[in-house]
Amino acid sequence: MTPHDLFTMYSVKAVEYLLAVAFLLFFIPFWRFLNGGRAAEGQAVAEVPGWLGRVADWFLVPDFIYFHPGHAWARVDTGDLVTVGMDDFAQKLIGKPSAIALPEVGSQVSQGERAWRLMLGSQWVDMLSPVDGTVVAVNERVHASPETINLNPYEEAWLIKVRAQRLGANLKQLLSGSLARRWMEEACEQLSAMISPDLGRLYQDGGLPIHGMARRISPTEWDHVVRSFFLT
């Protein structure tokens, strides 16, 4: 083997050694960063209250429904005909109302304005319409028997049917799909923050809130809940 060949061989080995060292110098901090990030992620997940996911799942948020921030919903039936009601969050929060006052057929409702009222004990709770239009039908069964509001809120417990006048514009102001689910999760977090001192007595043995939580909240807190969630 000639001196030139030896020099060439050692040069190649030196380059390989330098590449190996450079790889290790790069890989070690990268590995620490990666695992540190995973540890931080695991810590963040552990800090999320365990009940939050169960509570969010307790409230139904169907994909085919549009939600108003005041917890009313709208479902487009055919053309400009829209079925409207109060969402699952609202009916579980209120529980069984003692009376429901619905608008008359032929009357006008406006998005973001009062459309119907529910009596809870001696208090009336106003709820807002998710769309503009003319009322063409009301659910007489719910009007006559308010307890039926606690049936499936998106089927049997609908409240009114509206011939929407600005349906396209109205739908742009409503929530649906993943946005609606995230909004519902945020509502759960907000509700918990409001009533945290009484949280224990608002839960069933299975770890879910009691249906009709409003009856177990103090009058002062209830007024705050109504303004915050129903926007009235």
N, C-alpha and C positions, 0 to 999 in steps of 0.2 A: 504494500500500500504506500503510495507516494505521500510526501508531506502535504501536498495540495489536497489530496483526498481526506487526510486527517483533519486538516483545517476546515474543510467543507462539512465533514461529519459533525465536528464539535460546534460549528456555527449553527447547524440545524438543531442540535440538541439544546443549545443556549436559547434559541428562539422558542422552541417548544416549552422549555422551562419558564421563560418569561410569560408566555401565553397562559401557562397553568397558574402561575402566581397571580397574574392579572385577573383570571377567572375567579380565583378564590377571593381576592380582594373585592371584587364586584358582587360575588354571590352571597358572602356572609352578611353584609348590611342589607341586601335585598331580602334574604331569608328572615332576618330579624324584623324588617319592616312588614313583611307579609304576615308573619305570625303575630307580631304586635298588633296589626290591624285586625286580625281574626280575634285576638283576645279582647280588644276593645269592643269589637262587634258583639261578641258573646256577652260582655259585661253590659252593653246597652240593652240587649234583649232581656237579660235577667232583671234589669231595672224597671221594665214595663210591667205594670200591675197584671197579675195573672188573670184577674176577672175580666179585664177589658175586652179581650177577644170573645169571651163567652157572651158578654152583654151585647156587643155589637152584632153577634150572630143571632141573638135573641130577637132582634128587630128585623122584620122581613123587608128586603129592598129588591123587588123584582126588576129584571132588566127592561121589561116592556112598559114600565111606568115612569112618568115624569113627575119630579118632586119640586114643590115650592118651598123656599126656605122657612115658611111659616108652618110646615108640616101638613100641608094639603097635597093631594096628588091629582094627576090628570092622566087619562088614558084615551088616546085617539081611537075611536071606533071606526066610523066610515065617513069619508069626506071631512066636513067641519064639525061633526058631532063628537063631543068629548064627554066622557064620564068622569065625575069628580068625587072625591071623598077626603077623609082625614087619614093620614098614614098610620102605620103600625106603631110607631113611636108615640104618636099622640094618643091613640086609643089605649095603649098599655099604660101610659102615664096617667091618663084620666080615669081609666077603669069604667065602671058603669055609671053613666050620667042619669040624672033623674028626669031630664027633659031635653029635647032637641028642637030648636026652632029653625026650620028650613025656609028658604025664600019661596015665594009663590011662582007657579008656572006663568011665564010671560014677563016676569021681572028681569031686570038687567043686573048682571054681576060684572065686576071689573077686577082685573088682576091686581093683587095687593090690597084690595079693599074687603071689608067684612062681607061674608057670604052667608054664614050660618052661625048659630050660637048653641052652646051646650050648658046646661045647668048642672053644677056639681055642688051638692049641698044647697047652700043659700046663695052661691055665687054663679054668675054667668061668665062663660068663657067665649070670647069671639074668635072666629077663625077666618082666614083670608082666602079669597078665591085665587086659584092658580091661573085662570084664564079670563078673558073678556068675552061677553056674549049674552045670549038670551036663554033663560032657563026654560027647557021644554019638557022636563019631567023631574019628579022628586020621588025618593024612595019612601013610599007611604008606610011600608013595614017598619023601617027604622024610626020614622016619625011617630008611629003609634006605640012602638015597643023599643024604647031607647037602649035597652040591654042588648039588642041585636047588633049594636055598633061594635060589640066585641067579637063578632063572628069574623070571618076572613075579611079584612078591611078593603081588600082590592077586588072583591067579588060580591058576595051577598050584602056587605055593609056599605056599598056606594051610597052617596047622598043625593046628588043631583046630576042631571044630564044637561049639557049646555051646547047651544049652537054657536060655536066660536066665531067671532067677527074678525079677529086678527091672529089666527092660529099660528102661523109661521113666526110672527114676531113674539108671541107669547112663549112658544116652545124654546126660543133662544134664551129666555130668562129663567128657564127651569133646569133641573139637574137630572141626569139619568146615568145608568151604567156604573162604571168605576168611580166617576165623580160623585154620584149619589151615595155610593157605599162609603167613600172616604168622608163625605159630609156627615153621614150617620155615625161613623166612628168618632168624629169630632164632637158631635152632639152628646154622645155617651161620656166622653171625657169632660165636657162642660157640665153635664148634669152631676157627675160625681164630684166635681170641684165645688158645686153649689151646695150640695147636701151631705158633704163628707162627715160632719159630726153625727148625722143620723143614718149613715150608710148601713151599719150593722142591722138595724131593725127593718131595713127595706129589702132584705134578701131572704129568699127561701132557703131551706136546708140544702137544696141542690146547687146553691151558689148563684142563682139568678134573681133579678129584682122581682118584687111582688107586683102582680098585676093590680093596677090602680094605685100606684105609688103616691099620687097626689093627695089621697086621703090621709096619709101618714106624715105629710110635710106640714110644718107650721104655716099659719096664714101669711105671715110675713115672707117666708121663703117661697110660698106658692105664688104670691104676686110677682116675685122676681122671676120665677120659672116661666110664668105666663108671658111676661114681657120679653124674656130672652128667647123662648122657643116659638111662641105663636105670633110674636112681633105685633102684639096689640096692647 
